[in-house]
Each structure stands twice: as C-alpha cells, then as structure tokens.
Amino acid sequence: SAGERLQLYELPTARMPWPETALARRAPATLAEVALTALPEPSDIGAAAEIADGDHGNQGVAAIALGDGHVYAAVLERRPSKKSGAALAAFDLRTRAWSWYQVDGCAVNASVVQVVVAGGAVVCATRTSAGAGEVVAVDAGSGAPRWRRRLPAVDRLVAAREHLVAFAGHRAFVLRSARGDIDRELT
C-alpha cells in the first residue's frame, strides 16, 4: 500500500559449529539434530537501502524471477478481471531502484503461473479459470511489450537460453523467446 517501503537485509556468512569432515562421516538422524542456530541473524544494511515502493503491488506479488542483476516481479494492483491482469516490474539490485513498470505485462483475467527470464525477455505465463493459457513477453531492459502467445494451457514455464518450454498437461510447446513463435510441440 502507499507509504510502505521495501527493505533489504544482508545475511552474513554462516559459520558452521562443526568441522566439514564431520558432515561427511555422519548425516543427522533427525531434523532436530541440525543446528539451525548456527546461522547468524540477518543484519539491517541501513536506512540508505530502503527503497520507496512507488505504490506498486498493492495487492501482492504473484511471482518473481531473477536475471542480470534485476528482480522481475508480477505485481497485483487489483484482482485479475476482464479488464486487468498482473503488471510486470523490474527492480535493479545495483542501483536499488525500480527500472520499469509495464501494466500489460501479464494476460488479463488470468492467474499468474510463473515468471521467467530468457533471451533478453521477461516472460509471464498465466492460466484462466477455464484452463486456457497465455504467455506474454516484455523486453527485460525497457519493459516494452514484445509478443503474446495463446496456448491451450500453461502449467509450468522453463527458460532455456533463447527458448522457452511451456508445459500443458502431457504436451510441451517450445517457443522462441525473441518472437514467441512455436518452434515445436512435444507430446
């Protein structure tokens, strides 16, 4: 909501209470034997690291992807409807600032399945309540729209260099990340 701030924390390097060779000799018998207290508490990296929200993501974040020093997020300003869907936003981890915001980053009237980064594109996969899928891509550098591809369904999306694989039940669609063309369909 308005006035909320994103705050980053830095985790210091963990120091293990036992020698590494002890782990190779005997694995813990139960989860209770794992020393969770061996991890130090996160430390606040200062007020300078706080980033103003910019009034985005008022209802939440549906999915995130990491790539090239950025966090890409499918943000929800309101519930998906026939007129709106999730937006995509990019946050630059180096400058600690929002790079771009694309209101049409994901399909309207659909739930976000996954966000991935491939071939210079940020790709949002969605599914409607009827099960149909749509994959929408924007430019990773500017947020400008690239392409949209309707599919019978999308259960999962995997990025592989210049290609994407959209899984839909027993089928898989191999898409080119640059244009969204279907390279092949696997059954």
N, C-alpha and C positions, 0 to 999 in steps of 0.2 A: 504494500500500500504506500501511498505518498508519505514521504518522510522516513521510510525505512532505509537502512544502509547495509550494504554488503561489506562484511569484514573478513579479511584474510588472516589465517593463522599459519605459522610455520612450525613444523614438528622437528625438534632437534634429533640428531642421530641417536638411535637406540643403543644402549649398552647392555649386552647380554650378561646375566649374573653367573653364567656357567661357561666353561670353555667350549668352543665349537666342536671339538672332538667328542665331547660328552653326548652331543646330539647324534653323532654317527653311531655311537655304541648302543644307546638305548633311547627309543622313542617314548614319549609319555604314555602311560597306560590309559589315562583318562584326561579329559579336558581340564579337570580341576588341577592337575599337576603342571599345567602350562602356566608359567609365571607372567600373568598379564600385567602385573605391577612393574615388570622390567621396562616397560615403555614409559618414557618421561611424559609429563603433562605438556600439552601444546602451549606455546608462549605467544602472547599477543605481539605482533610486529609493529605496533604503534598506530597512532591516530592517522598518520600520513597514509597508511594503507587502506583506510576506509574509503569506499567508493560510493558516491551518491547513486541511488537506484535509478534515477531518471524516470520514475513512475512506470516501469515496465514489469510485467509478470505479476500483476495484481492478484491473480487467482492461483498462480503457481507456475512451476516449471515441469513440463511433461517429459522431457528427455534432454540429455546433453551429449556432446561429442567433443573430443579434444583433437587439435591439429594445428601444427605450425605456430605454436605459441599463443593460441586462442582457445577460449571455451566458447562453443556454439551451443545455444540453448533454444529449445522450442518453448516459448513462453505463452502463458494463457492470460489474456486480459479479461476474458469473459468465457462462459461456457460455449463450446462449439455449437454453431447454429447454421441455418441455411445461408446466412449472410457472413458468418465469420468462422475462422479456424484459429489454430495456433500461429503465432508470429515466430520468426527466427531472429535471434540477436547474436552478435559477436562481441566478446569481451577480450581485449588484448591484455595478456598477462604481463607483458613487458612494460607497457605504459600505464597499466591499471586503469584503463578507461574503456567505455563502450565504443566500439568501432562503427557499427551499423545496426540498424533495426529494419526488418522487412516484414511489414504487416501481412503480406500474402505469402509468407514462407512455407506454409503448410496448407493442405486442402481444407476447404470449408466443410462444415457439418460432418466432421470425422474425428476420431480419436487418434492421437499420435502413437505410432507403433515404435518408431526408432528414428534417431538422427545419426548420420554418419558423414565422414568427410572423404572424398575421393576425387582425384584428378582436378583439384582446384575448385571443387563444388561442395557446398553443404547441402545434403540431401535429406529431406523429411519424408518418411513413409507413414501413411495414415490408412485407417480402415473405418468404413462406415458401419452403422448398426446393422445394415443388411449384409455386411461382409465384403463389399467391394473395396478395392484398394486404390490408392493413388500415390505416386511418388513425385515429389516436387523438388527441383534443384535451383539453388541460387549461387551466384559467384561468391567464393569464400573471401575474396578481397574487398568487394564492394557491397555485397548483398543484392545486387541486381538480379532479377529473375533470369533463369537460363532456359528451363524446359519443365513440362509436366507430362506424366505418362499414367494413364489409367490402366489398371490391371484387374483381373478377376478377384484377386485378394492379395493381401500382403501380411504375412505372419512374422517375417523377420527380414532384415536387410543387412547384407555384408558388403563391405568395401574392399576391393582388391585392385590397387593402383588405378588404372584408367577404366575399370569396370565395376559394376555393382551386381550383386546377385540378390534378387527379390524372391524369397521363398513363399509359396502359396500352397499349403497342403502338400500333396505329393509332386507338385510342379515347382520348377525354378526358372526364373527369367533372368538371363544375363543381359544387362543393359550397359551401354557405353556412357560413362559419366559425363562426357563432353556435350552430348546431344540428347541422351535419353533413348536412343534407338535400341530396339531389341536385337541383340546380336544372335541369340539363340534361345530356344526354350527346351528345357530338360524335363523329362517325365520319368 
